[in-house]
Amino acid sequence: MFKRIIVAIDGSQTSRRAFEAALDLAHTHGAVLQPYYVVENTPLYFDVPGYDPSTLRSQLVEEGSTLGREALDAMKARGVEGQVAVGEASSFDDVSSLVLAAAGTFNADLLVMGTHGRKGFQRLILGSVAERCLRQATLPVLLIPSAAGVEKPAE
């Protein structure tokens, strides 16, 4: 039985599916839910003439606020307790390490994440936050694939 569930949210359809799965589990088990959003501002450290990194950061912070409000509204509608938490990635902390640290701080007994299922060159270049979390986690991790909840075409 899960008591404390953390779910990584980023605004993608995949993370929305992961949030819905985490919300269902939290509701079913009477668990506290913590949606966790990371402001991924690592590109802000690029030294590009004329580029103002504060614009991108502000947009990411606003996106996190919007997602947080949506998550809290959905939690309230389902009678699930919890609060949204936000982290900020830097050149020293990547997203996966922040998610795992937040899970530890929250004392979570389950981490729920969406996975895009990238392959080949795209996976090599973009990496996989979910895979890194899965490999380094000390708690159970539930991965929700990007195709979850999508109807298969009739054959």
N, C-alpha and C positions, 0 to 999 in steps of 0.2 A: 504494500500500500504506500502510495506516495503522499508525503506531507508538504514538500516544498519543491515546486517545479519552476525552472527558469527556461525561458524560450527566447531565442535570438530573433529579433525582427529587423527588417531592413527595407520594407516597402514593396519587395518583389512579390509576385503571385506565389512563389514557392514559400517564402517566409509567412505569407498570409495563411497558407495551408498548414504550415507548422504551428502557427499561433492557434488556429482553430482546433487542431489536434490537442495541443497543450491545454486549451480552454476546456475541451471536452473531458480530458483526464482530470483536470483540477476540479471541475464540477462533480464528476463521478466519485472522486476520492475525497472530496472536501478539503483539497489541498490549497495552499497559498500559492499564487502564481506571480512570477516576476518577469514581465516582458523586458528585454534588454536590448537597447539600441546603441550602436557604436558610431560615433562621428569619425569616419575614416578620412582623416585629413593628411595622411602621409604625402600626397602630391603637393601639399602646401610648401614643402621644403625645396621644391624645384626653383632654381634661380633663373627665372625667365623675365627678361626686360619687359616692362609694361604690364606684367601680370599681377593682379591684386588678389592674393590668396584668401583674403578675408571675405570676399564675395561668395566663393564656393563654401567656405566654412559656415557662413551665415545661412546659406541654403540648406546645408546638411543639418544644422542645428534646428532650423525651422521644420524640416522634414521629420526629425526625431520628435519634436513637440507635437506635431500633427498625428504621427503614428501612435504616440503615447496616449493622446486624448482618445483616439479611436479604440485603442486597446482597453483603456479604463472604462469606456462606455460599454464595450462588449462584455467586460468582466462584471460590471455592475448589473447589466441585463440578465446575466446568468447566475448572479449571486455568488461570484467568486471573489475572494479577498486577495489583495496584493497591491503593489505599487510598481510603477515603471522605473527602471534605472537606466542611466545613460553613461557611457564611457567614451573616451576620446583617444583614438589611436595616434601614435606618433612614430617617429623614426626608431624609437626604442621598443615600443609595444605594438605587436600586430594584433589584428582583430581576434584571432583564435586565443591568444594568451589573455586578452582582456575578457573574453567570454568565460574562459575557464576560471580566471581570478574572481569574476563576478559570481560564478556558481559557487565557488568556495566561500566567499564573503556572505552570500545569501544562505549558505548551508544547505544548498539544494541536494535533493536525492534523485533528481532526474533533470537532464538537459535535453531539450527538444530543439531541433534545427531542421531547416529545409536544406535540401541538396539539389543543385541544378543538374547534376549528372553529366557534366562536361567531359569530353573525351579528347584524346590526342593533343594536337598543338594548342588548342584553346585551354585545356586543363594545364598543360605545361606552362603557358604564359600567365594565366589567371590564378592558377593554384586552386586549392579547395580549402576554405575555412572549415567546412564541416569535417573534411578528412583529417585535418590537423587537430581539430578538437577531439575527434574520435580516437586518434592515436595517442593523445596525451592525457585524456580524461581519466580521472580516478572515480568517476561516478557513471552510472548507466547513461547512455546517449541514445535517444530515439531520433532517427533520421527519417524525414518525410520527403520522398522523392518528388521532383517537379511534376510528374505525371499523376500524382495521387489525386483522386477525386475527378479525374478527367475521363470521360467515357471513351471507350475504345470504339473505333468505327466498326460497323457490322461487316462481317465477312461474307 
